[in-house]
Amino acid sequence: MYGIDPDDGNYWIYRFMIDKNYQRLGYGRQAMALVIDEIKLSNQDKIPTMMIGYHTNNLEAHLFYQSVGFEFQGLADWGEYLAKFDLLK
């Protein structure tokens, strides 16, 4: 689930979930590549940034998002970790 956030004007991935039984099989990487490609293709306004938030205890998510090109940004005001992806690279 993703969209352009009206508060900051960036793309946000609001939910990215792979069932526990299908994790670590490459489906997440394939699905994220498709999401990134779809957002880049539809990015007519040249929005430069896509953001994602995740729970601070979720080391697997942290490592996964870094491995697909997101850059760790730190802790959000609401308590999640944030990561940023440059859509214009």
PDB file as gemmi writes it, atoms N, CA and C in Angstrom:
CRYST1    1.000    1.000    1.000  90.00  90.00  90.00 P 1                      
ATOM      1  N   MET A   1       0.852  -1.153   0.000  1.00  0.00           N  
ATOM      2  CA  MET A   1       0.000   0.000   0.000  1.00  0.00           C  
ATOM      3  C   MET A   1       0.912   1.234   0.000  1.00  0.00           C  
ATOM      4  N   TYR A   2       0.732   2.104  -0.993  1.00  0.00           N  
ATOM      5  CA  TYR A   2       1.566   3.295  -1.099  1.00  0.00           C  
ATOM      6  C   TYR A   2       0.765   4.444  -1.693  1.00  0.00           C  
ATOM      7  N   GLY A   3       1.318   5.640  -1.591  1.00  0.00           N  
ATOM      8  CA  GLY A   3       0.685   6.811  -2.171  1.00  0.00           C  
ATOM      9  C   GLY A   3       1.502   8.047  -1.881  1.00  0.00           C  
ATOM     10  N   ILE A   4       1.027   9.170  -2.395  1.00  0.00           N  
ATOM     11  CA  ILE A   4       1.675  10.450  -2.134  1.00  0.00           C  
ATOM     12  C   ILE A   4       1.054  11.029  -0.865  1.00  0.00           C  
ATOM     13  N   ASP A   5       1.891  11.304   0.114  1.00  0.00           N  
ATOM     14  CA  ASP A   5       1.411  11.836   1.383  1.00  0.00           C  
ATOM     15  C   ASP A   5       1.111  13.331   1.223  1.00  0.00           C  
ATOM     16  N   PRO A   6      -0.098  13.758   1.553  1.00  0.00           N  
ATOM     17  CA  PRO A   6      -0.443  15.176   1.388  1.00  0.00           C  
ATOM     18  C   PRO A   6       0.303  16.098   2.355  1.00  0.00           C  
ATOM     19  N   ASP A   7       0.837  15.547   3.440  1.00  0.00           N  
ATOM     20  CA  ASP A   7       1.539  16.395   4.406  1.00  0.00           C  
ATOM     21  C   ASP A   7       2.922  16.817   3.921  1.00  0.00           C  
ATOM     22  N   ASP A   8       3.665  15.895   3.286  1.00  0.00           N  
ATOM     23  CA  ASP A   8       5.024  16.250   2.866  1.00  0.00           C  
ATOM     24  C   ASP A   8       5.241  16.166   1.351  1.00  0.00           C  
ATOM     25  N   GLY A   9       4.266  15.642   0.613  1.00  0.00           N  
ATOM     26  CA  GLY A   9       4.375  15.567  -0.837  1.00  0.00           C  
ATOM     27  C   GLY A   9       5.257  14.455  -1.361  1.00  0.00           C  
ATOM     28  N   ASN A  10       5.750  13.589  -0.482  1.00  0.00           N  
ATOM     29  CA  ASN A  10       6.578  12.465  -0.891  1.00  0.00           C  
ATOM     30  C   ASN A  10       5.725  11.218  -1.085  1.00  0.00           C  
ATOM     31  N   TYR A  11       6.247  10.288  -1.887  1.00  0.00           N  
ATOM     32  CA  TYR A  11       5.649   8.959  -1.902  1.00  0.00           C  
ATOM     33  C   TYR A  11       5.967   8.291  -0.573  1.00  0.00           C  
ATOM     34  N   TRP A  12       4.998   7.556  -0.066  1.00  0.00           N  
ATOM     35  CA  TRP A  12       5.181   6.759   1.146  1.00  0.00           C  
ATOM     36  C   TRP A  12       4.680   5.352   0.895  1.00  0.00           C  
ATOM     37  N   ILE A  13       5.456   4.385   1.315  1.00  0.00           N  
ATOM     38  CA  ILE A  13       4.956   3.013   1.379  1.00  0.00           C  
ATOM     39  C   ILE A  13       4.389   2.875   2.779  1.00  0.00           C  
ATOM     40  N   TYR A  14       3.075   2.776   2.851  1.00  0.00           N  
ATOM     41  CA  TYR A  14       2.396   2.728   4.148  1.00  0.00           C  
ATOM     42  C   TYR A  14       2.396   1.325   4.736  1.00  0.00           C  
ATOM     43  N   ARG A  15       2.322   0.329   3.887  1.00  0.00           N  
ATOM     44  CA  ARG A  15       2.373  -1.067   4.338  1.00  0.00           C  
ATOM     45  C   ARG A  15       3.068  -1.896   3.271  1.00  0.00           C  
ATOM     46  N   PHE A  16       4.003  -2.716   3.720  1.00  0.00           N  
ATOM     47  CA  PHE A  16       4.658  -3.683   2.852  1.00  0.00           C  
ATOM     48  C   PHE A  16       4.789  -4.952   3.672  1.00  0.00           C  
ATOM     49  N   MET A  17       4.010  -5.955   3.324  1.00  0.00           N  
ATOM     50  CA  MET A  17       3.959  -7.163   4.153  1.00  0.00           C  
ATOM     51  C   MET A  17       4.077  -8.413   3.290  1.00  0.00           C  
ATOM     52  N   ILE A  18       4.847  -9.345   3.793  1.00  0.00           N  
ATOM     53  CA  ILE A  18       4.953 -10.677   3.218  1.00  0.00           C  
ATOM     54  C   ILE A  18       4.605 -11.652   4.338  1.00  0.00           C  
ATOM     55  N   ASP A  19       3.679 -12.544   4.066  1.00  0.00           N  
ATOM     56  CA  ASP A  19       3.276 -13.545   5.060  1.00  0.00           C  
ATOM     57  C   ASP A  19       4.506 -14.250   5.634  1.00  0.00           C  
ATOM     58  N   LYS A  20       4.465 -14.495   6.930  1.00  0.00           N  
ATOM     59  CA  LYS A  20       5.575 -15.127   7.644  1.00  0.00           C  
ATOM     60  C   LYS A  20       6.043 -16.410   6.957  1.00  0.00           C  
ATOM     61  N   ASN A  21       5.114 -17.182   6.424  1.00  0.00           N  
ATOM     62  CA  ASN A  21       5.461 -18.459   5.778  1.00  0.00           C  
ATOM     63  C   ASN A  21       6.201 -18.285   4.458  1.00  0.00           C  
ATOM     64  N   TYR A  22       6.208 -17.080   3.907  1.00  0.00           N  
ATOM     65  CA  TYR A  22       6.839 -16.845   2.605  1.00  0.00           C  
ATOM     66  C   TYR A  22       8.005 -15.871   2.672  1.00  0.00           C  
ATOM     67  N   GLN A  23       8.423 -15.516   3.884  1.00  0.00           N  
ATOM     68  CA  GLN A  23       9.576 -14.633   4.028  1.00  0.00           C  
ATOM     69  C   GLN A  23      10.859 -15.414   3.788  1.00  0.00           C  
ATOM     70  N   ARG A  24      11.880 -14.674   3.369  1.00  0.00           N  
ATOM     71  CA  ARG A  24      13.215 -15.217   3.083  1.00  0.00           C  
ATOM     72  C   ARG A  24      13.227 -16.165   1.885  1.00  0.00           C  
ATOM     73  N   LEU A  25      12.271 -15.987   0.967  1.00  0.00           N  
ATOM     74  CA  LEU A  25      12.219 -16.791  -0.259  1.00  0.00           C  
ATOM     75  C   LEU A  25      12.402 -15.926  -1.508  1.00  0.00           C  
ATOM     76  N   GLY A  26      12.661 -14.643  -1.313  1.00  0.00           N  
ATOM     77  CA  GLY A  26      12.882 -13.739  -2.434  1.00  0.00           C  
ATOM     78  C   GLY A  26      11.647 -13.000  -2.911  1.00  0.00           C  
ATOM     79  N   TYR A  27      10.478 -13.331  -2.360  1.00  0.00           N  
ATOM     80  CA  TYR A  27       9.249 -12.672  -2.791  1.00  0.00           C  
ATOM     81  C   TYR A  27       9.226 -11.190  -2.414  1.00  0.00           C  
ATOM     82  N   GLY A  28       9.727 -10.866  -1.248  1.00  0.00           N  
ATOM     83  CA  GLY A  28       9.751  -9.473  -0.804  1.00  0.00           C  
ATOM     84  C   GLY A  28      10.619  -8.626  -1.709  1.00  0.00           C  
ATOM     85  N   ARG A  29      11.776  -9.136  -2.065  1.00  0.00           N  
ATOM     86  CA  ARG A  29      12.693  -8.404  -2.943  1.00  0.00           C  
ATOM     87  C   ARG A  29      12.052  -8.184  -4.317  1.00  0.00           C  
ATOM     88  N   GLN A  30      11.416  -9.229  -4.843  1.00  0.00           N  
ATOM     89  CA  GLN A  30      10.739  -9.108  -6.138  1.00  0.00           C  
ATOM     90  C   GLN A  30       9.583  -8.121  -6.059  1.00  0.00           C  
ATOM     91  N   ALA A  31       8.801  -8.217  -4.999  1.00  0.00           N  
ATOM     92  CA  ALA A  31       7.649  -7.326  -4.842  1.00  0.00           C  
ATOM     93  C   ALA A  31       8.100  -5.878  -4.673  1.00  0.00           C  
ATOM     94  N   MET A  32       9.141  -5.641  -3.887  1.00  0.00           N  
ATOM     95  CA  MET A  32       9.624  -4.278  -3.692  1.00  0.00           C  
ATOM     96  C   MET A  32      10.169  -3.717  -5.002  1.00  0.00           C  
ATOM     97  N   ALA A  33      10.866  -4.523  -5.782  1.00  0.00           N  
ATOM     98  CA  ALA A  33      11.360  -4.058  -7.087  1.00  0.00           C  
ATOM     99  C   ALA A  33      10.198  -3.636  -7.979  1.00  0.00           C  
ATOM    100  N   LEU A  34       9.110  -4.397  -7.960  1.00  0.00           N  
ATOM    101  CA  LEU A  34       7.928  -4.039  -8.756  1.00  0.00           C  
ATOM    102  C   LEU A  34       7.290  -2.742  -8.266  1.00  0.00           C  
ATOM    103  N   VAL A  35       7.201  -2.571  -6.950  1.00  0.00           N  
ATOM    104  CA  VAL A  35       6.632  -1.346  -6.381  1.00  0.00           C  
ATOM    105  C   VAL A  35       7.489  -0.145  -6.777  1.00  0.00           C  
ATOM    106  N   ILE A  36       8.792  -0.263  -6.632  1.00  0.00           N  
ATOM    107  CA  ILE A  36       9.700   0.837  -6.986  1.00  0.00           C  
ATOM    108  C   ILE A  36       9.560   1.174  -8.466  1.00  0.00           C  
ATOM    109  N   ASP A  37       9.554   0.156  -9.323  1.00  0.00           N  
ATOM    110  CA  ASP A  37       9.406   0.394 -10.764  1.00  0.00           C  
ATOM    111  C   ASP A  37       8.082   1.078 -11.082  1.00  0.00           C  
ATOM    112  N   GLU A  38       7.005   0.623 -10.466  1.00  0.00           N  
ATOM    113  CA  GLU A  38       5.688   1.212 -10.718  1.00  0.00           C  
ATOM    114  C   GLU A  38       5.651   2.672 -10.289  1.00  0.00           C  
ATOM    115  N   ILE A  39       6.207   2.976  -9.131  1.00  0.00           N  
ATOM    116  CA  ILE A  39       6.221   4.355  -8.653  1.00  0.00           C  
ATOM    117  C   ILE A  39       7.082   5.228  -9.573  1.00  0.00           C  
ATOM    118  N   LYS A  40       8.244   4.745  -9.971  1.00  0.00           N  
ATOM    119  CA  LYS A  40       9.101   5.519 -10.874  1.00  0.00           C  
ATOM    120  C   LYS A  40       8.397   5.795 -12.204  1.00  0.00           C  
ATOM    121  N   LEU A  41       7.703   4.801 -12.745  1.00  0.00           N  
ATOM    122  CA  LEU A  41       7.008   4.975 -14.021  1.00  0.00           C  
ATOM    123  C   LEU A  41       5.843   5.952 -13.934  1.00  0.00           C  
ATOM    124  N   SER A  42       5.191   6.001 -12.788  1.00  0.00           N  
ATOM    125  CA  SER A  42       4.027   6.880 -12.639  1.00  0.00           C  
ATOM    126  C   SER A  42       4.383   8.241 -12.041  1.00  0.00           C  
ATOM    127  N   ASN A  43       5.636   8.489 -11.791  1.00  0.00           N  
ATOM    128  CA  ASN A  43       6.087   9.701 -11.104  1.00  0.00           C  
ATOM    129  C   ASN A  43       6.200  10.876 -12.079  1.00  0.00           C  
ATOM    130  N   GLN A  44       5.072  11.294 -12.608  1.00  0.00           N  
ATOM    131  CA  GLN A  44       5.041  12.386 -13.590  1.00  0.00           C  
ATOM    132  C   GLN A  44       5.471  13.726 -12.998  1.00  0.00           C  
ATOM    133  N   ASP A  45       5.259  13.924 -11.710  1.00  0.00           N  
ATOM    134  CA  ASP A  45       5.618  15.189 -11.066  1.00  0.00           C  
ATOM    135  C   ASP A  45       7.073  15.229 -10.590  1.00  0.00           C  
ATOM    136  N   LYS A  46       7.816  14.172 -10.875  1.00  0.00           N  
ATOM    137  CA  LYS A  46       9.236  14.091 -10.494  1.00  0.00           C  
ATOM    138  C   LYS A  46       9.436  14.277  -8.992  1.00  0.00           C  
ATOM    139  N   ILE A  47       8.574  13.642  -8.215  1.00  0.00           N  
ATOM    140  CA  ILE A  47       8.738  13.637  -6.761  1.00  0.00           C  
ATOM    141  C   ILE A  47      10.044  12.910  -6.458  1.00  0.00           C  
ATOM    142  N   PRO A  48      10.951  13.532  -5.709  1.00  0.00           N  
ATOM    143  CA  PRO A  48      12.285  12.951  -5.556  1.00  0.00           C  
ATOM    144  C   PRO A  48      12.415  11.828  -4.534  1.00  0.00           C  
ATOM    145  N   THR A  49      11.454  11.721  -3.621  1.00  0.00           N  
ATOM    146  CA  THR A  49      11.667  10.857  -2.459  1.00  0.00           C  
ATOM    147  C   THR A  49      10.502   9.919  -2.204  1.00  0.00           C  
ATOM    148  N   MET A  50      10.852   8.692  -1.822  1.00  0.00           N  
ATOM    149  CA  MET A  50       9.884   7.729  -1.320  1.00  0.00           C  
ATOM    150  C   MET A  50      10.344   7.361   0.093  1.00  0.00           C  
ATOM    151  N   MET A  51       9.401   7.332   1.024  1.00  0.00           N  
ATOM    152  CA  MET A  51       9.713   7.053   2.421  1.00  0.00           C  
ATOM    153  C   MET A  51       9.016   5.776   2.875  1.00  0.00           C  
ATOM    154  N   ILE A  52       9.582   5.170   3.903  1.00  0.00           N  
ATOM    155  CA  ILE A  52       8.945   4.024   4.551  1.00  0.00           C  
ATOM    156  C   ILE A  52       9.283   4.083   6.036  1.00  0.00           C  
ATOM    157  N   GLY A  53       8.341   3.675   6.856  1.00  0.00           N  
ATOM    158  CA  GLY A  53       8.557   3.593   8.294  1.00  0.00           C  
ATOM    159  C   GLY A  53       8.410   2.154   8.751  1.00  0.00           C  
ATOM    160  N   TYR A  54       9.119   1.806   9.807  1.00  0.00           N  
ATOM    161  CA  TYR A  54       9.047   0.440  10.332  1.00  0.00           C  
ATOM    162  C   TYR A  54       9.399   0.440  11.816  1.00  0.00           C  
ATOM    163  N   HIS A  55       8.951  -0.601  12.482  1.00  0.00           N  
ATOM    164  CA  HIS A  55       9.119  -0.722  13.928  1.00  0.00           C  
ATOM    165  C   HIS A  55      10.603  -0.785  14.293  1.00  0.00           C  
ATOM    166  N   THR A  56      10.951  -0.151  15.394  1.00  0.00           N  
ATOM    167  CA  THR A  56      12.355  -0.075  15.806  1.00  0.00           C  
ATOM    168  C   THR A  56      12.958  -1.425  16.180  1.00  0.00           C  
ATOM    169  N   ASN A  57      12.133  -2.422  16.520  1.00  0.00           N  
ATOM    170  CA  ASN A  57      12.683  -3.757  16.857  1.00  0.00           C  
ATOM    171  C   ASN A  57      12.828  -4.641  15.621  1.00  0.00           C  
ATOM    172  N   ASN A  58      12.447  -4.158  14.454  1.00  0.00           N  
ATOM    173  CA  ASN A  58      12.409  -5.017  13.279  1.00  0.00           C  
ATOM    174  C   ASN A  58      13.726  -4.920  12.509  1.00  0.00           C  
ATOM    175  N   LEU A  59      14.735  -5.641  13.008  1.00  0.00           N  
ATOM    176  CA  LEU A  59      16.053  -5.639  12.381  1.00  0.00           C  
ATOM    177  C   LEU A  59      15.989  -6.197  10.959  1.00  0.00           C  
ATOM    178  N   GLU A  60      15.143  -7.209  10.746  1.00  0.00           N  
ATOM    179  CA  GLU A  60      15.020  -7.798   9.406  1.00  0.00           C  
ATOM    180  C   GLU A  60      14.542  -6.757   8.397  1.00  0.00           C  
ATOM    181  N   ALA A  61      13.543  -5.956   8.778  1.00  0.00           N  
ATOM    182  CA  ALA A  61      13.049  -4.897   7.886  1.00  0.00           C  
ATOM    183  C   ALA A  61      14.155  -3.870   7.645  1.00  0.00           C  
ATOM    184  N   HIS A  62      14.854  -3.493   8.695  1.00  0.00           N  
ATOM    185  CA  HIS A  62      15.933  -2.513   8.579  1.00  0.00           C  
ATOM    186  C   HIS A  62      16.968  -2.975   7.545  1.00  0.00           C  
ATOM    187  N   LEU A  63      17.411  -4.204   7.679  1.00  0.00           N  
ATOM    188  CA  LEU A  63      18.414  -4.740   6.753  1.00  0.00           C  
ATOM    189  C   LEU A  63      17.846  -4.908   5.345  1.00  0.00           C  
ATOM    190  N   PHE A  64      16.608  -5.357   5.252  1.00  0.00           N  
ATOM    191  CA  PHE A  64      15.977  -5.544   3.944  1.00  0.00           C  
ATOM    192  C   PHE A  64      15.869  -4.213   3.201  1.00  0.00           C  
ATOM    193  N   TYR A  65      15.326  -3.189   3.849  1.00  0.00           N  
ATOM    194  CA  TYR A  65      15.140  -1.906   3.173  1.00  0.00           C  
ATOM    195  C   TYR A  65      16.478  -1.312   2.739  1.00  0.00           C  
ATOM    196  N   GLN A  66      17.506  -1.456   3.562  1.00  0.00           N  
ATOM    197  CA  GLN A  66      18.831  -0.989   3.149  1.00  0.00           C  
ATOM    198  C   GLN A  66      19.323  -1.768   1.935  1.00  0.00           C  
ATOM    199  N   SER A  67      19.067  -3.052   1.900  1.00  0.00           N  
ATOM    200  CA  SER A  67      19.573  -3.886   0.802  1.00  0.00           C  
ATOM    201  C   SER A  67      18.913  -3.581  -0.539  1.00  0.00           C  
ATOM    202  N   VAL A  68      17.715  -2.965  -0.514  1.00  0.00           N  
ATOM    203  CA  VAL A  68      17.042  -2.616  -1.766  1.00  0.00           C  
ATOM    204  C   VAL A  68      17.184  -1.132  -2.107  1.00  0.00           C  
ATOM    205  N   GLY A  69      18.008  -0.405  -1.359  1.00  0.00           N  
ATOM    206  CA  GLY A  69      18.344   0.956  -1.730  1.00  0.00           C  
ATOM    207  C   GLY A  69      17.806   2.073  -0.856  1.00  0.00           C  
ATOM    208  N   PHE A  70      17.093   1.742   0.221  1.00  0.00           N  
ATOM    209  CA  PHE A  70      16.631   2.773   1.146  1.00  0.00           C  
ATOM    210  C   PHE A  70      17.779   3.181   2.059  1.00  0.00           C  
ATOM    211  N   GLU A  71      17.797   4.462   2.433  1.00  0.00           N  
ATOM    212  CA  GLU A  71      18.810   4.984   3.350  1.00  0.00           C  
ATOM    213  C   GLU A  71      18.145   5.314   4.682  1.00  0.00           C  
ATOM    214  N   PHE A  72      18.704   4.763   5.748  1.00  0.00           N  
ATOM    215  CA  PHE A  72      18.181   4.989   7.094  1.00  0.00           C  
ATOM    216  C   PHE A  72      18.228   6.469   7.430  1.00  0.00           C  
ATOM    217  N   GLN A  73      17.124   6.997   7.991  1.00  0.00           N  
ATOM    218  CA  GLN A  73      17.014   8.421   8.311  1.00  0.00           C  
ATOM    219  C   GLN A  73      16.937   8.708   9.800  1.00  0.00           C  
ATOM    220  N   GLY A  74      16.656   7.694  10.614  1.00  0.00           N  
ATOM    221  CA  GLY A  74      16.551   7.922  12.043  1.00  0.00           C  
ATOM    222  C   GLY A  74      15.140   7.677  12.548  1.00  0.00           C  
ATOM    223  N   LEU A  75      14.880   8.184  13.734  1.00  0.00           N  
ATOM    224  CA  LEU A  75      13.621   7.958  14.429  1.00  0.00           C  
ATOM    225  C   LEU A  75      12.624   9.075  14.119  1.00  0.00           C  
ATOM    226  N   ALA A  76      11.418   8.691  13.727  1.00  0.00           N  
ATOM    227  CA  ALA A  76      10.343   9.658  13.470  1.00  0.00           C  
ATOM    228  C   ALA A  76       9.745  10.124  14.794  1.00  0.00           C  
ATOM    229  N   ASP A  77       9.059  11.237  14.740  1.00  0.00           N  
ATOM    230  CA  ASP A  77       8.393  11.776  15.930  1.00  0.00           C  
ATOM    231  C   ASP A  77       7.402  10.793  16.526  1.00  0.00           C  
ATOM    232  N   TRP A  78       6.808   9.943  15.693  1.00  0.00           N  
ATOM    233  CA  TRP A  78       5.785   8.993  16.152  1.00  0.00           C  
ATOM    234  C   TRP A  78       6.370   7.646  16.569  1.00  0.00           C  
ATOM    235  N   GLY A  79       7.717   7.515  16.578  1.00  0.00           N  
ATOM    236  CA  GLY A  79       8.346   6.344  17.165  1.00  0.00           C  
ATOM    237  C   GLY A  79       8.817   5.264  16.218  1.00  0.00           C  
ATOM    238  N   GLU A  80       8.600   5.409  14.920  1.00  0.00           N  
ATOM    239  CA  GLU A  80       9.098   4.425  13.955  1.00  0.00           C  
ATOM    240  C   GLU A  80      10.442   4.879  13.398  1.00  0.00           C  
ATOM    241  N   TYR A  81      11.221   3.916  12.916  1.00  0.00           N  
ATOM    242  CA  TYR A  81      12.387   4.259  12.123  1.00  0.00           C  
ATOM    243  C   TYR A  81      11.921   4.648  10.735  1.00  0.00           C  
ATOM    244  N   LEU A  82      12.646   5.551  10.104  1.00  0.00           N  
ATOM    245  CA  LEU A  82      12.333   5.991   8.757  1.00  0.00           C  
ATOM    246  C   LEU A  82      13.499   5.685   7.819  1.00  0.00           C  
ATOM    247  N   ALA A  83      13.146   5.370   6.576  1.00  0.00           N  
ATOM    248  CA  ALA A  83      14.147   5.170   5.534  1.00  0.00           C  
ATOM    249  C   ALA A  83      13.666   5.869   4.282  1.00  0.00           C  
ATOM    250  N   LYS A  84      14.619   6.361   3.498  1.00  0.00           N  
ATOM    251  CA  LYS A  84      14.345   7.170   2.313  1.00  0.00           C  
ATOM    252  C   LYS A  84      14.928   6.494   1.081  1.00  0.00           C  
ATOM    253  N   PHE A  85      14.192   6.567  -0.027  1.00  0.00           N  
ATOM    254  CA  PHE A  85      14.655   6.051  -1.314  1.00  0.00           C  
ATOM    255  C   PHE A  85      14.642   7.198  -2.306  1.00  0.00           C  
ATOM    256  N   ASP A  86      15.743   7.381  -3.024  1.00  0.00           N  
ATOM    257  CA  ASP A  86      15.849   8.439  -4.028  1.00  0.00           C  
ATOM    258  C   ASP A  86      15.235   7.943  -5.333  1.00  0.00           C  
ATOM    259  N   LEU A  87      14.115   8.515  -5.725  1.00  0.00           N  
ATOM    260  CA  LEU A  87      13.395   8.078  -6.933  1.00  0.00           C  
ATOM    261  C   LEU A  87      14.000   8.627  -8.226  1.00  0.00           C  
ATOM    262  N   LEU A  88      14.862   9.612  -8.134  1.00  0.00           N  
ATOM    263  CA  LEU A  88      15.372  10.243  -9.342  1.00  0.00           C  
ATOM    264  C   LEU A  88      16.771   9.766  -9.730  1.00  0.00           C  
ATOM    265  N   LYS A  89      17.277   8.764  -9.053  1.00  0.00           N  
ATOM    266  CA  LYS A  89      18.593   8.187  -9.415  1.00  0.00           C  
ATOM    267  C   LYS A  89      18.434   7.270 -10.585  1.00  0.00           C  
TER     268      LYS A  89                                                      
END                                                                             
